[in-house]
Amino acid sequence: MTKILLSAHVLAAIIAIGPVTVAASMFPAAVRRAQAAGGGSAASSVATVRLLHRICRVYAAVGITVPIFGFATASSLGVLTDPWLIASIALTAAAAGILALLVLPGQQAALARLDEPGGSVERRTTVRLAMLTGVFNLLWAVVTVLMIVRPGSTTGV
């Protein structure tokens, strides 16, 4: 059962978190391109921004399965109190908080500004979104490393 839970946890992480990291990373540049576009290409560029935001929202919701399978796996392995897992949980919570409380609302606000007639998004907004997304991605990278190179691992590596 542990192998099934671990497989589900890893697959959920790849399928859910991967698209969020990519789409969120592309979002600030897409906003800048949408603002720079003129004529008919502006609508297409805004549609791209809208799609990237939708990907982030949908896959963030799907991403809830990652910690669910993670807790189930950790429980079956008996490592719920291990320091590396507690650190991973804290970093995952921080990443989720950044995504839910800062990145997604920031994207929504930028998209709303793009949808306004003559509306524009300030450069500092896209820079802030890029920075927050970078922190989100870095937190997930650290969690991934902790999951692979966990202290006390039985892999012998």
Secondary structure, DSSP 8 states (H G I E B T S, - for coil): -HHHHHHHHHHHIIIIIHHHHHHHHHHHHHHHHHHH--THHHHHHHHHHHHHHHHHHHHHHHTTHHHHHHHHHHHHHT-TT-HHHHHHHHHHHHHHHHIIIIIHHHHHHHHHHHHSTT----HHHHHHHHHHHHHHHHHHHHHHHHHHS-TT-TT--
